[in-house]
Amino acid sequence: MTRSPARRPRRRRPFGAAALVAAGLTAGALAVAPGPAGASEIQKQARETAPEELKEVFFVGNNWEGTADVIGSRGDYAKIGRIDMIPDKKERLWEIYLNPVKLAFFLGIRLGPGEGHDQYVDDMYTTKDGKSVVASRPSFADVVSIDVESGRINWRFPVSGFRSDHMAVSPDGAQVAVSSSTSNTVHVLDMATGEEAGAFRTGDKPHENVYTDGGKYLWNMAIGEVNTDLDAPWQDFTKGDRRITVADAKTFQVKRIIDMRERLDAFGREDLSDALRPVAFTPDESKMYFQVSFFNGFVEYDVHTDTITRVKTLPKNPDTSDERTTYVNDSRHHGMSMSPQGDKLCIAGTMDDYVTVVNRETLQEGPLVTASKPYWATVSGDGKHCVVSESGTDQVTAIDFATGRKVVSIPVGDHPQRVRLGHVPTDWTGPTTG
């Protein structure tokens, strides 16, 4: 394999860590039973319960550009419209420039996780009525709801700390959880009003959020410090408190702490980082698959037995450097999704410039489909394709779960990252005003 000539240069510089200490529980404090509504079930509900006056779409967040492209969720994935996700940019920048502390973090985001760019849109979910899209905006340290018809902001919630990150929507679509990177907090907000329903503390740098057991529990994966050059294995102690925090989604009480360091060590993989990146649950939520920093592969975790059961190493691109400091935010592979049947995993090999579909039973990978810095993976509306964002060439690409082959690529905006299923009015083609 050879790299795409369109790859942008990578820049990584230090970004200050917030080393806050949270009270923990023992890993075995509570056995969280798997249930019927994991991420794949939420997608199924979205497909089956959409009102007739709505159409299912994909929202593609163009992180460095501050826009969201809206494309078809299946078929030819044709472009439908675009939304400006930072209509209040001037106002937000004035606030930042007039506050030295906010300005320091704003510039830190640009020079750290932003790779020299501002991060304007990270994660997005639409309301059940398709009237609004709710998005996290890292550089502005907030979450906003934007009216899809007018392009105007309905509400804005500034997170604690100085950077917002990954989100998750509850199975009933009523609430959205957002990670606040620098305050080690997950805020849970009312999707309609933006009012905070509750919050809970996490490990250092909370990242991925996932609802499980029909929305009863909310899992958060803290990745620790990923923006320094202290990446050698012996410097791992500098990366902070990395753990899974499982909270009750109604009371927001922490019910369980899972330290993957202990479980990886018990499996004999002391060499692997315990910084969990994207995760994917099986449809019955009995197993969880996750990626970790610096590793070209993924790990299988049995939820019932609370043990690591398998580790899969995926092929290395010979052009990928072994120098860890060149990996974007410590990511080697970042992005994974599971087919609705639970028989295939789709893996975004970010630094190795490929996407591959893996048989979950055998863990045998399929063809390595060349992709430029693929950064996220999700599932098409009909469940047939894995859809990945190629942040290196500003496009979204669909991979067939059955064959592992590329189906189509669609150009989008600058540095696409999160891709989420959502809904808009049937005749919608973009905001009427901005």
C-alpha positions in Angstrom: 0.0 0.0 0.0 1.1 3.6 -0.6 -0.1 6.7 1.0 -2.5 9.1 -0.7 -0.6 12.2 -2.0 -3.4 14.3 -0.7 -2.5 13.7 3.0 -2.1 16.8 5.0 1.0 17.3 7.2 0.5 16.2 10.8 1.2 18.6 13.7 1.3 17.6 17.3 2.2 19.9 20.1 1.7 19.7 23.9 -1.7 20.6 25.3 -2.2 21.0 29.0 -3.8 18.2 30.9 -6.3 18.6 33.7 -5.2 16.1 36.3 -8.3 15.9 38.4 -8.8 13.0 40.9 -12.2 11.3 40.9 -13.4 8.9 43.5 -13.5 5.4 42.1 -15.4 2.2 42.8 -14.0 -1.3 42.5 -14.3 -2.9 39.1 -16.6 -5.6 40.4 -18.9 -3.2 42.3 -21.7 -3.8 39.9 -22.3 -6.2 37.1 -24.0 -4.1 34.4 -26.3 -6.5 32.5 -26.4 -6.2 28.8 -29.7 -5.2 27.3 -31.5 -4.8 24.0 -30.6 -1.2 23.1 -26.9 -0.7 22.3 -25.6 1.6 19.5 -26.9 -0.7 16.8 -30.3 -0.9 18.4 -30.5 2.9 18.5 -29.8 3.0 14.8 -32.5 0.4 14.2 -35.0 2.4 16.2 -34.1 5.5 14.1 -34.8 3.6 10.9 -38.1 2.1 12.0 -39.7 5.0 13.9 -39.1 8.0 11.7 -42.4 9.8 10.9 -43.5 9.7 7.3 -42.8 13.4 6.9 -39.1 13.0 7.7 -36.3 11.5 5.6 -33.3 9.7 7.1 -30.0 11.3 6.3 -26.3 11.3 7.4 -24.9 14.4 9.1 -21.2 14.7 8.3 -19.3 17.1 10.7 -16.6 19.0 8.9 -14.5 19.8 12.0 -12.1 22.4 10.6 -14.6 24.1 8.4 -17.5 24.4 10.9 -20.1 23.0 8.6 -22.2 19.8 8.4 -22.9 18.2 5.1 -26.2 16.4 4.9 -26.2 13.4 2.6 -28.3 10.4 1.8 -28.1 7.6 4.3 -28.0 4.8 1.7 -27.9 4.2 -2.0 -25.8 6.8 -3.8 -25.4 8.9 -0.6 -26.2 12.0 -2.7 -25.7 15.5 -1.2 -28.8 17.1 0.1 -27.8 20.3 1.9 -25.3 22.0 4.2 -25.6 23.7 7.5 -23.3 26.4 9.0 -22.6 25.0 12.5 -20.9 28.2 13.7 -23.4 31.0 12.8 -22.3 32.8 16.0 -18.6 32.6 15.3 -17.9 36.3 15.6 -19.6 36.5 19.0 -17.8 33.4 20.3 -14.4 34.7 19.2 -15.0 38.0 20.9 -15.7 36.2 24.1 -12.5 34.1 23.7 -10.2 37.0 22.7 -11.3 39.1 25.8 -10.6 36.2 28.2 -6.9 35.3 28.5 -7.7 31.9 30.0 -10.2 31.0 27.3 -7.8 32.2 24.7 -5.0 30.1 26.0 -7.1 26.9 25.8 -8.5 28.0 22.4 -5.0 28.2 21.0 -4.0 25.0 22.8 -6.8 23.2 21.0 -5.6 24.6 17.7 -2.0 23.5 18.3 -2.9 20.2 20.0 -5.9 18.1 18.9 -6.7 20.4 16.1 -3.4 19.7 14.3 -3.0 23.4 13.6 -6.7 24.1 13.0 -9.7 25.2 15.1 -12.2 22.4 15.9 -15.6 23.8 15.2 -17.8 20.7 15.0 -17.2 17.4 16.5 -20.4 15.3 17.2 -24.0 15.8 16.0 -27.5 14.3 16.6 -30.9 15.4 15.3 -34.0 15.7 17.4 -36.7 13.1 16.9 -38.9 15.6 15.0 -36.1 16.4 12.6 -36.3 20.1 13.3 -33.0 20.6 15.0 -29.4 19.3 15.0 -27.5 19.3 18.3 -23.7 19.5 18.0 -20.6 19.8 20.2 -18.1 22.4 19.2 -14.7 21.7 20.8 -13.0 25.1 20.2 -16.0 27.0 21.6 -16.4 24.6 24.6 -20.1 24.3 24.1 -23.1 22.4 22.7 -25.6 24.1 20.5 -29.0 23.2 18.9 -29.4 24.6 15.4 -32.8 24.9 13.6 -32.3 23.0 10.3 -34.8 25.3 8.5 -33.5 28.7 9.5 -29.9 27.9 10.5 -30.4 29.8 13.7 -29.3 28.7 17.1 -32.1 27.5 19.4 -30.0 27.1 22.5 -26.4 27.0 23.7 -24.9 25.1 26.6 -21.3 26.0 27.6 -19.7 22.9 29.1 -17.6 23.1 32.3 -13.9 23.4 31.4 -12.6 24.5 28.0 -13.4 21.8 25.4 -16.4 19.7 24.4 -16.0 16.4 22.6 -17.9 13.1 21.8 -21.6 12.8 22.5 -24.3 10.1 22.7 -28.1 10.4 22.4 -30.4 8.4 24.6 -32.4 5.7 23.0 -35.6 7.7 23.4 -34.0 10.8 21.8 -34.8 12.9 24.9 -31.3 13.5 26.2 -27.8 14.0 24.9 -24.6 13.3 26.8 -21.4 15.3 26.0 -17.8 14.8 27.3 -16.1 17.9 28.6 -12.4 17.1 28.0 -10.7 19.4 30.5 -13.0 19.1 33.4 -13.4 15.3 33.4 -17.1 15.6 33.3 -20.0 14.2 31.3 -23.0 16.6 31.0 -26.4 15.2 30.1 -28.7 17.7 28.5 -32.3 17.9 27.5 -32.3 17.8 23.6 -35.3 20.2 23.3 -34.2 22.9 25.8 -30.5 22.4 26.4 -31.1 22.4 30.2 -28.7 20.1 32.1 -30.4 17.1 33.5 -27.4 15.9 35.4 -23.6 15.2 35.2 -21.0 12.8 36.5 -17.3 12.7 36.9 -15.0 10.6 34.8 -11.3 9.7 34.3 -8.9 12.1 32.6 -10.1 13.4 29.2 -13.5 11.8 28.8 -14.1 10.8 25.2 -16.5 8.2 23.8 -20.0 7.9 25.3 -22.4 4.9 24.8 -25.9 4.2 26.2 -26.5 0.5 27.1 -29.3 -1.7 28.5 -32.1 0.2 26.8 -30.8 3.6 28.0 -30.4 2.5 31.6 -26.6 3.0 31.8 -24.2 5.4 30.2 -20.6 4.3 29.6 -17.8 6.8 29.2 -14.3 6.0 28.1 -11.6 8.4 29.3 -8.5 8.4 27.1 -6.1 10.5 29.2 -3.6 12.9 27.8 -3.1 12.3 24.1 -1.5 15.6 23.0 2.0 15.4 24.3 5.1 13.9 22.8 5.6 11.7 25.9 4.5 8.6 23.9 7.2 6.1 24.7 6.0 3.1 26.7 8.0 4.0 29.7 6.4 7.4 29.8 2.9 5.9 30.0 2.5 7.1 33.6 2.2 10.7 32.3 -1.0 9.9 30.4 -3.3 10.2 33.4 -6.3 8.3 34.8 -7.7 6.2 31.9 -10.8 4.2 32.7 -14.4 3.4 31.9 -17.0 5.1 34.0 -20.5 3.5 34.0 -23.2 5.7 35.3 -26.9 5.4 35.9 -28.5 7.3 33.1 -31.3 8.6 35.3 -29.7 9.4 38.6 -26.2 10.0 37.1 -24.6 8.1 40.0 -21.5 6.2 39.1 -22.2 2.5 39.3 -19.0 1.0 38.1 -15.4 1.7 37.3 -13.6 -0.5 34.8 -9.8 -0.3 34.7 -8.7 -2.0 31.5 -5.1 -1.8 32.6 -5.7 -4.7 35.0 -7.6 -6.7 32.4 -5.1 -6.2 29.6 -2.3 -7.2 32.0 -4.2 -10.3 33.0 -4.5 -11.3 29.3 -0.8 -10.9 28.9 -0.8 -7.6 26.9 1.1 -5.3 29.2 2.4 -3.7 26.0 -1.0 -2.3 25.0 -2.2 1.1 26.1 -5.4 1.2 28.2 -6.6 4.4 26.6 -9.9 3.3 25.0 -10.8 5.0 21.7 -14.0 4.2 19.7 -15.9 1.1 20.8 -18.6 -1.2 19.4 -21.0 -3.4 21.3 -22.6 -6.6 19.9 -26.4 -6.3 19.4 -27.0 -8.2 22.6 -24.3 -6.1 24.4 -22.6 -9.2 25.7 -19.3 -8.2 24.1 -17.5 -4.9 23.5 -14.8 -4.3 21.0 -12.5 -1.3 21.4 -9.4 0.4 19.9 -6.6 1.7 22.0 -3.9 4.3 21.5 -0.9 3.4 19.4 -2.2 0.0 18.3 -3.1 -1.3 14.8 -5.9 -3.6 15.9 -8.6 -3.9 18.5 -9.6 -5.8 21.7 -12.6 -8.0 22.5 -14.0 -7.7 26.0 -16.6 -10.0 27.5 -19.1 -7.9 29.5 -20.5 -10.8 31.5 -17.2 -12.2 32.7 -15.4 -8.8 32.8 -12.4 -10.2 31.0 -10.4 -9.6 27.8 -11.1 -12.6 25.5 -9.2 -11.8 22.3 -6.9 -9.3 20.7 -6.6 -8.8 17.0 -3.6 -7.2 15.3 -4.3 -5.8 11.9 -1.9 -5.3 9.0 0.6 -2.5 9.2 1.0 -0.2 6.2 4.8 -0.4 5.5 4.7 3.4 4.9 3.5 4.1 8.4 6.2 5.3 10.8 6.9 3.4 14.0 7.5 6.8 15.7 4.5 7.2 18.0 4.8 11.0 18.2 3.7 11.1 14.5 0.3 9.5 15.3 -2.6 11.9 15.4 -3.6 12.4 19.0 -2.0 9.0 19.8 -4.4 7.3 17.4 -3.1 4.4 15.3 -6.6 3.1 14.4 -9.6 5.3 15.2 -13.1 4.4 14.1 -15.1 1.1 14.3 -18.6 0.0 13.7 -20.5 -3.3 13.7 -23.0 -4.7 11.2 -26.6 -4.8 12.4 -26.4 -8.6 12.5 -23.3 -8.5 14.7 -21.2 -10.7 12.4 -18.9 -8.0 10.9 -16.7 -5.3 12.3 -15.6 -2.3 10.2 -12.3 -0.9 11.2 -10.8 2.5 10.2 -7.0 2.2 10.1 -6.4 5.9 10.6 -2.6 6.1 10.4 -2.3 3.0 8.1 -4.6 4.6 5.5 -7.1 1.8 5.0 -10.5 0.5 6.0 -11.2 -3.2 6.4 -14.2 -5.4 7.3 -13.4 -8.1 9.9 -15.3 -11.4 10.4 -16.3 -11.2 14.1 -16.2 -15.0 14.6 -12.8 -15.7 13.1 -11.3 -12.1 13.4 -10.1 -12.5 9.8 -9.8 -9.2 8.0 -11.1 -8.7 4.5 -9.6 -6.6 1.7 -7.6 -3.5 2.8 -9.5 -0.6 1.1 -7.2 2.3 0.7 -8.5 5.4 2.5 -6.8 8.7 3.5 -6.7 9.1 7.3 -10.1 7.5 7.9 -11.3 8.9 11.2 -14.7 7.4 12.0 -16.9 4.5 11.0 -20.7 4.0 11.2 -23.4 2.0 9.5 -25.6 3.0 6.6 -29.4 3.5 7.1 -30.1 0.1 5.4 -27.4 -1.7 7.3 -25.6 -2.8 4.2 -22.5 -0.6 4.3 -19.9 0.7 6.7 -19.5 4.4 6.1 -16.2 6.1 7.0 -15.0 9.7 7.0 -11.7 10.2 5.1 -10.4 13.3 6.8 -7.2 13.3 4.7 -9.1 13.8 1.4 -12.3 15.3 2.6 -14.7 12.6 1.6 -17.1 10.0 3.0 -16.7 6.4 1.7 -19.1 3.5 1.9 -17.7 -0.1 2.2 -19.9 -3.1 1.6 -20.2 -5.3 4.7 -20.8 -8.4 2.6 -17.8 -8.1 0.3 -15.5 -5.7 2.1 -15.2 -3.7 -1.1 -15.6 0.0 -1.7 -18.9 1.1 -3.0 -18.7 4.9 -3.5 -17.0 8.1 -2.2 -18.7 11.4 -1.8 -16.8 14.7 -1.4 -17.6 16.8 1.7 -16.1 19.7 3.6 -12.8 20.3 5.4 -11.7 17.5 7.6 -14.8 15.3 8.1 -14.9 13.4 11.4 -18.1 12.3 13.0 -20.8 10.8 10.7 -24.2 10.3 12.4 -27.6 9.1 11.2 -30.4 11.7 11.6 -33.6 13.1 10.1 -34.7 16.2 8.4 -38.1 17.2 6.8 -38.8 15.3 3.6 -38.5 18.3 1.3 -35.5 19.8 3.1 -32.5 21.0 1.0 -30.8 23.4 3.4 -31.5 26.4 5.7 -33.6 29.1 4.1 -31.6 31.8 6.0 -28.3 31.9 7.8 
